[in-house]
Amino acid sequence: MLTASGLELRVGPRLLLEPTTLRVAAGDRIGLVGRNGAGKTTLTKVLAGEGVPAAGSVSVSGTLGYLPQDPRSTDMEEIARDRILSARGIADALRRLRRAEERMADDDPKVAEKAVRAYARADEELHVMGGYAAESEAAAIASSLGLEQRVLAQPLGTLSGGQRRRIELARILFSGADTLLLDEPTNHLDGDSILWLRDFLKSHQGGVIVISHDEDLVEDVVNKVFYLDANRCTIDVYNMGWKAYQEQREADERRRRREQANAEKQAGALMKQAERFRAKATKARAAQQMANRAERILDGVQGQRASDRVAKLRFPDPAPSGRTPLSAKGLSKSYGSLEVFTGVDLAIDRGSRVVVLGLNGAGKTTLLRMLAGVEEPDTGEVVPGHGLKLGYYAQEHETLDTSATVLENMMSAAPELPEVEARRVLGSFLFTGDDVDKPAGVLSGGEKTRLALAALVVSSANVLLLDEPTNNLDPASREEILGALRGYKGAIVLVTHDEGAVEALAPERVILLPDGAEDMWNSEFEDLITLA
């Protein structure tokens, strides 16, 4: 269904993948794994035909559906339902049907008669394409992904980032594509939707490649693993499920350790004997042969896999501030006739910890954007307190200038920071050498996350607004984030689906949207985290 031949990947001069041949057949449900920045997103883009390899080719038989990590740039005026239906070409016929319905009521008989004929043509076309049944199927998929009927009737521009991403996922799944390439499909999904997605993928008859840090999903779904080794720039193929893969990886590492220990022991003995022989001129040749043999023994073992590097994260020491560095009064937001939330009041005291909960579409991201000054409220105001210094992490990375380089983004976040210090901080976030000269637009979701967090580190912010900061991160990087949350001394306002992030935050208060109700945090709210 999908074959890559001699595929080589590079980002600038940096090699991501040596020439590799891969095949995805019907029934293959492949988990593509590897550390952040290894090239997983780059590989899926190339397989989807949206990126160009340094060498090699990709051939696809049948249809292909690709869900990128970041939402696609689409017409924000398009109705959400039409966006899903466009995957099968049905949306255009439906639009013509609606236009014909409107013109059929025209007072001019000629216009009305022409509209009747147009309606009949569009109606017949819909029947041929199974349009009415397909519309019901699309609605069922959308509902399973937590998208209400009222959301499907709205323009894309009125939806949250999470809702637009779920619209894109619904579109891909509705398309009926033979091969699915899904990059972090569980981002922005609640627990019930993730369970439904698992069942959908397990029953898919075609091929699947999925990148996901949701271990429950990969354990339940995948029957083959591609491990993208960032240190060797290769892909190791494991024809087994997730649990068996993990056991095999551990067994491989134990075998490598034993082989390396034995090789070092043998080589050490040879080198010791060679040193003794070197003292005698008559045995100099034998000494050199022993030394050469020792080197061949060491070269002949694979050795242990180099440990994947992890970005070292410590949020900044907060700048001094007044008692309440950030507050807001009477905030409300509507999109057309749709009211998102109204009458939200809040006061973020120095060092306080607040979590914002609410179902998808309740306005959590919108509230953070207002507090960050990125979006204006319809009513009310955000009031900066004495000494306020904001740090804002946006879930869709819109705070990054995608046309600027990694280094330029850092210098923009902290203009007074010496370049050598900016490079040092970037190095601790795994951006080294030529990496700092890459445009931010070519970074993977995980790399964008690391860059946005690096900008926070140099900000000296005393109030952090964090919107889904653990999305797109491998387990080790996620643990770094959680450790940083625990140790930060400033105020934090957090939006997340990640129970571990809330536990690390240890919030004092919770704001529930869309009502804007504020309460003291207690364990009863824990069940709402994954639902939110």
C-alpha positions as MATLAB code, in Angstrom:
seq = 'MLTASGLELRVGPRLLLEPTTLRVAAGDRIGLVGRNGAGKTTLTKVLAGEGVPAAGSVSVSGTLGYLPQDPRSTDMEEIARDRILSARGIADALRRLRRAEERMADDDPKVAEKAVRAYARADEELHVMGGYAAESEAAAIASSLGLEQRVLAQPLGTLSGGQRRRIELARILFSGADTLLLDEPTNHLDGDSILWLRDFLKSHQGGVIVISHDEDLVEDVVNKVFYLDANRCTIDVYNMGWKAYQEQREADERRRRREQANAEKQAGALMKQAERFRAKATKARAAQQMANRAERILDGVQGQRASDRVAKLRFPDPAPSGRTPLSAKGLSKSYGSLEVFTGVDLAIDRGSRVVVLGLNGAGKTTLLRMLAGVEEPDTGEVVPGHGLKLGYYAQEHETLDTSATVLENMMSAAPELPEVEARRVLGSFLFTGDDVDKPAGVLSGGEKTRLALAALVVSSANVLLLDEPTNNLDPASREEILGALRGYKGAIVLVTHDEGAVEALAPERVILLPDGAEDMWNSEFEDLITLA';
ca = [
       0.000    0.000    0.000;
       2.940    2.306    0.726;
       6.590    1.684   -0.138;
       9.624    3.878    0.522;
      12.765    2.948   -1.416;
      16.245    4.208   -0.550;
      14.679    7.012    1.481;
      17.175    9.489    2.923;
      16.109   12.405    5.120;
      18.047   15.532    5.978;
      17.303   18.878    7.597;
      19.868   21.156    6.008;
      23.216   19.361    6.331;
      22.029   17.256    9.279;
      21.312   13.604    8.491;
      18.082   12.276   10.008;
      17.786    8.956    8.208;
      20.281    6.932    6.194;
      18.954    5.429    2.917;
      16.185    3.101    4.078;
      13.553    0.910    2.432;
      10.204    0.462    4.205;
       6.860   -1.098    3.346;
       3.406   -0.630    4.859;
       0.944   -3.380    3.895;
      -2.775   -3.815    4.525;
      -3.282   -4.768    8.160;
      -0.016   -3.192    9.330;
      -0.670   -0.944   12.312;
       2.726    0.616   12.876;
       3.831    2.630   15.870;
       6.547    5.094   14.783;
       8.630    5.851   17.875;
      11.830    7.702   18.757;
      12.847   10.691   20.828;
      11.642   14.226   20.070;
      13.570   15.619   17.120;
      14.547   12.198   15.756;
      12.627   12.904   12.547;
       9.271   11.148   13.041;
       7.195   14.111   11.849;
       9.593   14.758    8.958;
       9.295   11.121    7.881;
       5.480   11.140    7.924;
       5.411   14.387    5.930;
       7.615   12.816    3.263;
       5.534    9.613    3.219;
       2.416   11.774    2.822;
       3.928   13.621   -0.139;
       4.129   16.921    1.734;
       7.911   16.852    2.072;
      10.785   16.075   -0.280;
      13.411   13.459    0.680;
      17.128   14.064    0.184;
      17.162   10.823   -1.824;
      14.883    7.910   -2.625;
      11.210    7.718   -3.482;
       7.777    6.935   -2.028;
       5.038    5.097   -3.916;
       1.444    4.757   -2.724;
      -1.219    2.395   -4.006;
      -4.746    3.333   -3.033;
      -5.706    6.447   -1.090;
      -3.844    8.055    1.782;
      -5.065   10.156    4.714;
      -2.593   12.315    6.626;
      -3.181   14.068    9.961;
      -0.286   16.468   10.619;
       0.696   17.492   14.121;
      -0.259   21.127   13.563;
      -3.702   22.029   12.171;
      -3.776   22.654    8.441;
      -4.253   26.179    7.160;
      -7.789   26.134    5.745;
     -10.569   28.547    4.854;
     -11.712   29.784    8.264;
     -15.120   30.679    6.773;
     -15.785   27.055    5.787;
     -18.483   25.274    7.803;
     -17.034   22.505    9.969;
     -19.447   19.873    8.586;
     -18.482   20.795    5.033;
     -14.806   20.441    5.906;
     -15.381   16.836    6.997;
     -17.600   15.985    4.026;
     -15.082   17.451    1.571;
     -12.938   14.345    2.163;
     -15.290   12.453   -0.186;
     -16.218   15.370   -2.438;
     -19.721   15.528   -0.980;
     -19.559   19.035    0.455;
     -19.694   20.731   -2.960;
     -22.879   18.882   -3.948;
     -24.461   19.769   -0.598;
     -23.594   23.449   -1.066;
     -25.210   23.430   -4.532;
     -28.268   21.742   -3.044;
     -28.592   24.465   -0.397;
     -28.179   27.263   -2.949;
     -30.830   25.663   -5.153;
     -33.220   25.406   -2.183;
     -32.858   29.145   -1.544;
     -33.441   30.080   -5.216;
     -36.507   27.808   -5.510;
     -38.398   30.348   -3.372;
     -37.561   33.190   -5.785;
     -40.492   35.237   -7.044;
     -39.202   34.997  -10.604;
     -40.647   31.751  -12.068;
     -37.676   31.332  -14.415;
     -35.191   31.554  -11.532;
     -37.281   29.136   -9.452;
     -37.623   26.656  -12.361;
     -33.874   26.747  -13.012;
     -33.266   26.186   -9.304;
     -35.556   23.123   -9.319;
     -33.458   21.566  -12.117;
     -30.232   22.413  -10.252;
     -31.665   20.872   -7.104;
     -32.562   17.667   -8.941;
     -29.038   17.380  -10.401;
     -27.367   17.968   -7.038;
     -29.770   15.557   -5.320;
     -29.043   12.823   -7.882;
     -25.299   13.402   -7.511;
     -25.600   13.059   -3.740;
     -27.496    9.774   -4.099;
     -24.811    8.393   -6.427;
     -22.119    9.282   -3.880;
     -24.184    7.937   -0.980;
     -24.357   11.489    0.257;
     -27.192   11.290    2.763;
     -25.917    8.134    4.437;
     -22.388    9.570    4.313;
     -23.553   12.746    6.038;
     -24.946   10.633    8.872;
     -21.683    8.636    9.000;
     -19.640   11.838    9.220;
     -21.847   13.124   12.035;
     -21.392    9.847   13.939;
     -17.587   10.014   13.625;
     -17.598   13.657   14.731;
     -19.791   12.837   17.721;
     -17.446    9.981   18.703;
     -14.602   12.524   18.731;
     -16.520   14.822   21.082;
     -17.823   17.267   18.465;
     -21.420   18.345   19.063;
     -23.896   18.973   16.243;
     -23.872   22.718   16.960;
     -20.093   22.748   16.439;
     -20.482   21.131   13.001;
     -22.716   24.009   11.928;
     -20.140   26.680   12.809;
     -17.410   28.237   10.624;
     -13.943   26.870   11.388;
     -12.798   30.333   12.463;
     -15.168   30.249   15.449;
     -13.742   26.984   16.800;
     -10.921   26.431   19.254;
      -7.631   24.928   18.103;
      -8.579   21.627   19.706;
     -11.943   21.565   17.929;
     -10.353   22.339   14.543;
      -7.853   19.536   15.039;
     -10.681   17.105   15.853;
     -12.490   18.267   12.709;
      -9.345   17.376   10.737;
      -9.113   13.979   12.435;
     -12.812   13.327   11.704;
     -12.192   14.317    8.073;
      -9.289   11.847    7.724;
     -11.212    8.983    9.346;
     -14.354    9.740    7.281;
     -12.332    9.794    4.049;
     -12.095    6.003    3.975;
      -8.408    6.249    3.011;
      -6.586    2.950    2.598;
      -3.488    4.127    4.476;
      -3.607    6.438    7.492;
      -0.645    8.533    8.687;
      -1.569   10.007   12.081;
       0.763   12.335   13.978;
      -0.319   12.572   17.646;
      -4.019   11.875   16.951;
      -5.004   11.868   20.647;
      -4.012   15.505   21.210;
      -7.121   17.408   22.376;
      -9.221   14.224   22.728;
     -11.025   13.311   25.930;
     -10.876    9.828   27.443;
     -14.034    8.486   25.745;
     -12.899    9.743   22.334;
      -9.493    8.077   22.751;
     -11.177    4.747   23.550;
     -13.338    5.088   20.419;
     -10.291    5.963   18.295;
      -8.466    2.855   19.515;
     -11.352    0.649   18.383;
     -11.563    2.462   15.035;
      -7.861    1.958   14.306;
      -7.900   -1.689   15.394;
     -10.724   -2.396   12.938;
      -9.134   -0.459   10.045;
      -8.473   -2.884    7.186;
      -5.741   -0.838    5.520;
      -2.358    0.326    6.775;
      -1.719    2.690    9.683;
       1.355    4.590   10.838;
       0.759    6.385   14.115;
       3.021    8.673   16.123;
       1.730    8.880   19.667;
       3.019    9.375   23.179;
      -0.189    7.774   24.476;
       1.243    4.398   25.561;
      -2.224    2.919   26.121;
      -3.136    3.632   22.502;
       0.041    2.177   20.985;
      -0.133   -0.854   23.284;
      -3.734   -1.519   22.274;
      -3.445   -0.761   18.550;
      -0.033   -1.385   16.979;
       1.176   -4.774   15.740;
       4.508   -3.536   14.382;
       7.012   -0.922   15.588;
       9.388    1.301   13.635;
      12.054    2.687   15.995;
      13.745    5.777   14.551;
      17.174    5.815   16.184;
      18.369    9.426   16.310;
      21.912    8.389   17.205;
      22.443    5.963   14.320;
      20.005    7.624   11.845;
      18.383    4.280   11.114;
      15.000    2.602   11.535;
      14.805   -0.671   13.439;
      11.748   -2.721   12.445;
      10.073   -4.900   15.066;
       7.353   -7.205   13.716;
       5.541   -7.378   17.025;
       3.168   -5.491   19.287;
       4.121   -2.792   21.781;
       4.670   -4.948   24.881;
       6.718   -7.496   22.967;
       8.706   -4.631   21.398;
       9.565   -3.171   24.803;
      10.613   -6.591   26.083;
      12.710   -7.145   22.952;
      14.376   -3.735   23.320;
      15.268   -4.533   26.927;
      16.591   -7.978   25.906;
      18.638   -6.363   23.107;
      20.148   -3.891   25.557;
      21.045   -6.667   28.017;
      22.652   -8.671   25.200;
      24.612   -5.599   24.026;
      25.846   -4.965   27.567;
      27.015   -8.584   27.914;
      28.708   -8.554   24.502;
      30.415   -5.244   25.207;
      31.599   -6.406   28.637;
      33.021   -9.627   27.151;
      34.660   -7.735   24.280;
      36.228   -5.214   26.657;
      37.499   -8.054   28.848;
      39.088   -9.869   25.880;
      40.507   -6.662   24.405;
      41.899   -5.650   27.787;
      43.713   -8.951   28.168;
      45.172   -8.652   24.662;
      46.285   -5.064   25.243;
      47.927   -6.028   28.540;
      49.825   -8.841   26.832;
      50.770   -6.495   23.953;
      52.252   -4.019   26.434;
      54.422   -6.755   27.925;
      55.576   -7.888   24.441;
      56.457   -4.331   23.405;
      59.262   -4.354   25.966;
      61.045   -6.986   23.877;
      62.238   -5.995   20.397;
      61.838   -9.578   19.151;
      58.135   -9.536   19.971;
      57.225   -6.069   18.670;
      55.379   -7.507   15.664;
      53.357   -9.856   17.876;
      52.511   -6.928   20.164;
      51.142   -4.915   17.236;
      49.072   -7.876   16.027;
      47.568   -8.252   19.507;
      46.718   -4.537   19.654;
      45.080   -4.729   16.219;
      43.112   -7.791   17.301;
      41.883   -5.950   20.399;
      40.641   -3.049   18.245;
      38.799   -5.455   15.891;
      37.088   -7.121   18.859;
      35.844   -3.751   20.124;
      34.772   -2.652   16.642;
      32.851   -5.898   16.164;
      30.323   -5.308   18.939;
      27.362   -2.968   18.616;
      27.702   -1.690   22.129;
      24.855   -0.164   24.065;
      22.557    2.269   22.361;
      23.517    5.808   23.187;
      20.984    7.204   25.617;
      18.557    9.658   24.083;
      19.314   13.143   25.264;
      16.607   15.019   27.137;
      16.149   18.772   27.359;
      16.998   20.069   30.814;
      14.214   22.391   31.906;
      13.989   24.764   34.840;
      11.444   27.546   34.715;
      12.902   30.986   35.523;
      13.180   32.519   38.945;
      10.242   34.930   38.891;
      10.807   38.664   38.701;
       9.556   40.621   41.767;
       5.879   41.605   41.634;
       3.041   42.952   43.697;
       0.661   40.736   45.627;
      -1.698   40.244   42.656;
       0.276   40.519   39.416;
      -2.672   39.591   37.173;
      -6.450   39.926   37.472;
      -9.475   40.118   35.192;
     -13.048   41.371   35.543;
     -16.191   40.419   33.649;
     -14.524   38.702   30.693;
     -16.837   37.365   28.004;
     -16.440   36.026   24.501;
     -18.864   35.146   21.720;
     -18.447   34.106   18.093;
     -21.475   35.407   16.243;
     -24.525   34.176   18.129;
     -22.511   31.534   19.969;
     -21.617   32.528   23.515;
     -18.390   30.850   24.673;
     -18.265   32.172   28.238;
     -19.403   35.240   30.125;
     -18.706   37.115   33.359;
     -15.357   35.513   34.207;
     -13.539   37.155   37.122;
     -10.186   36.012   38.452;
      -7.241   37.171   40.530;
      -3.854   35.495   40.142;
      -1.883   36.146   43.318;
       1.893   35.959   43.532;
       2.969   32.301   43.467;
      -0.584   30.960   43.117;
      -1.424   27.821   41.137;
      -4.640   27.651   39.166;
      -5.960   24.988   36.769;
      -8.648   25.809   34.188;
     -11.099   22.993   33.409;
     -13.985   22.697   30.988;
     -15.156   20.541   28.102;
     -13.546   21.032   24.700;
     -14.887   24.267   23.227;
     -15.651   25.795   26.632;
     -13.101   28.549   26.012;
     -10.025   27.459   27.996;
      -7.538   28.435   25.280;
      -9.504   31.619   24.553;
      -9.281   32.640   28.231;
      -5.499   32.159   28.265;
      -5.156   34.124   25.023;
      -7.079   36.997   26.634;
      -4.906   36.922   29.745;
      -1.834   36.935   27.498;
      -3.133   39.944   25.544;
      -3.285   37.962   22.277;
      -7.073   38.183   21.987;
      -9.461   40.916   23.089;
     -12.523   40.109   25.221;
     -15.972   41.221   24.070;
     -16.590   42.671   27.520;
     -14.525   43.120   30.659;
     -10.840   43.799   31.030;
      -7.552   42.171   31.970;
      -5.726   44.172   34.633;
      -1.930   43.843   34.912;
      -0.680   44.267   38.462;
       2.536   45.828   39.723;
       5.626   44.195   38.238;
       3.708   41.733   36.043;
       5.938   39.777   33.665;
       4.004   37.223   31.620;
       5.238   34.035   30.033;
       2.745   32.432   27.633;
       3.007   28.921   26.200;
       0.465   28.471   23.376;
      -0.649   24.956   22.479;
      -0.472   25.727   18.743;
       2.891   27.506   19.083;
       1.543   30.741   17.602;
       3.951   32.699   19.806;
       6.775   31.441   17.565;
       7.724   33.304   14.409;
       7.834   30.417   11.941;
       9.744   32.472    9.373;
      12.516   33.310   11.877;
      15.273   30.940   12.933;
      15.454   29.122   16.242;
      18.094   31.580   17.487;
      16.147   34.629   16.250;
      13.078   33.443   18.142;
      15.142   33.184   21.318;
      16.678   36.641   20.881;
      13.205   38.070   20.268;
      11.950   36.520   23.532;
      14.841   38.085   25.491;
      16.369   40.981   23.498;
      18.892   41.836   26.224;
      20.212   38.283   26.430;
      23.762   37.883   25.043;
      23.803   35.608   21.996;
      26.297   33.264   23.630;
      23.883   32.765   26.561;
      20.948   32.227   24.160;
      22.993   29.533   22.398;
      23.856   27.934   25.745;
      20.200   27.737   26.771;
      19.239   26.390   23.342;
      21.940   23.753   23.722;
      20.350   22.575   26.958;
      17.123   22.200   24.952;
      18.975   20.041   22.382;
      19.373   22.762   19.707;
      23.052   22.586   18.855;
      25.276   23.555   15.939;
      23.329   24.315   12.759;
      20.016   23.532   14.533;
      19.842   27.138   15.769;
      19.796   28.412   12.176;
      16.757   26.350   11.127;
      13.501   28.254   10.516;
      11.025   27.492   13.291;
       8.482   26.542   10.624;
      10.344   23.311    9.767;
      10.491   22.061   13.358;
       8.451   19.094   14.526;
       5.762   19.600   17.150;
       8.099   18.345   19.873;
      10.894   20.662   18.717;
       8.504   23.643   18.651;
       7.476   22.728   22.179;
      11.120   22.733   23.276;
      11.786   26.088   21.589;
       8.712   27.703   23.161;
       9.754   26.387   26.572;
      13.318   27.620   26.052;
      11.889   31.102   25.436;
      10.036   30.871   28.763;
      13.231   29.901   30.562;
      14.920   33.197   29.627;
      11.825   35.317   30.241;
      12.060   35.843   34.051;
       8.252   35.626   33.994;
       6.420   35.764   37.312;
       3.123   34.491   35.846;
       3.169   31.534   33.442;
       0.142   30.827   31.237;
       0.567   27.247   30.060;
      -1.776   25.731   27.462;
      -1.243   21.958   27.113;
       2.552   22.139   27.713;
       3.027   18.336   27.729;
       1.513   17.713   24.280;
       3.885   16.233   21.647;
       6.536   15.269   24.219;
       8.172   11.893   24.752;
       7.918   10.439   28.306;
      11.387   11.632   29.388;
      10.768   15.218   28.191;
       7.337   15.191   29.816;
       8.936   14.259   33.146;
      11.259   17.272   32.780;
       8.209   19.535   32.355;
       6.494   18.037   35.396;
       9.624   18.506   37.489;
       9.830   22.145   36.378;
       6.177   22.705   37.338;
       6.856   21.355   40.817;
       9.844   23.614   41.373;
       8.656   26.927   39.890;
       8.109   29.667   42.501;
       5.967   32.027   40.418;
       2.244   31.878   39.592;
       0.917   29.373   37.038;
      -2.387   29.202   35.185;
      -2.589   25.783   33.526;
      -4.842   24.260   30.855;
      -4.237   20.547   30.341;
      -5.749   17.103   29.703;
      -2.742   15.546   31.460;
      -3.522   14.268   34.962;
       0.200   14.086   35.729;
       0.605   17.790   34.928;
      -2.181   18.728   37.357;
      -0.666   16.490   40.028;
       2.730   18.159   39.531;
       1.142   21.625   39.674;
      -0.630   20.838   42.973;
      -3.233   23.552   42.249;
      -4.826   25.619   44.956;
      -7.799   26.744   42.867;
      -9.808   25.669   39.816;
     -11.729   27.793   37.307;
     -14.590   25.939   35.597;
     -15.637   27.103   32.133;
     -17.918   28.163   30.530;
     -19.579   29.391   33.766;
     -16.376   30.951   35.075;
     -17.022   29.525   38.548;
     -13.993   29.494   40.851;
     -13.479   26.966   43.628;
     -10.780   25.606   45.876;
      -9.131   22.541   44.362;
     -10.057   19.137   45.736;
      -9.795   15.542   44.523;
     -13.390   15.557   43.248;
     -12.220   17.590   40.245;
      -9.683   14.944   39.170;
     -12.238   13.041   37.082;
     -12.810   16.171   34.982;
      -9.198   16.478   33.799;
      -9.211   13.932   30.964;
     -12.818   14.841   30.092;
     -11.777   18.484   29.741;
];
